[in-house]
Amino acid sequence: MDLLQEWNNMNGELADKNQSHSIEIKSIQKSSKSVYLNLLKNLNAKMTWIRVLSIAMLLGAFFTTGLLQYLLVGMFISYELGRMFMTRQMNKLPNYIDYSTVTKDMITFQLKLINRMLKMEKIWAYLFGPFAGPLGYMAALAFKYKTLDQIIVNNPNLLYVLLGLALLVFPITYLGNMMNKYAFAKDVERLSANLKELEG
């Protein structure tokens, strides 16, 4: 009788543990879905802002001529290139997921793509960023003076100003990285934590 009772108790404990584990996994899956959708919303907002800025530059190019037009088209192209590389990664992410389908492999894949997108943006900022300030300044001068010769004649310290603006990109990029951390880091950390729990 005692042995039968022990056996029943052990079965009951195992059933309780399995049920508790199942509830815990469902909770992690729901949390992962919520975090993922929030990350997706923020990434879509980022893509929209990049497009808004690049279209504004393209529109500006249509209403100008000469040097300013070329500068604006160049800035448009650089923004769109960065957006294109990020969008290619983003298209691999599903727009919606059912929490019951969230698995360790899915979270790993999502994290890999999201981190890759954010890394691409950082690389883009360091590659094109040093040109953004000088190009913007040159665009303003081109609007005022129309030709490169007039810009050079009327701005004897032009080279130093352009160099200073190029170096200014580093603190601005640092601020951009801090903004990305504010927008994405918490959710990325939560997804990483969920992944560890599923692996454990």
Salt bridges, closest charged atoms under 4 A:
GLU80 OE1 - ARG51 NH2 2.98
GLU121 OE2 - LYS46 NZ 2.91
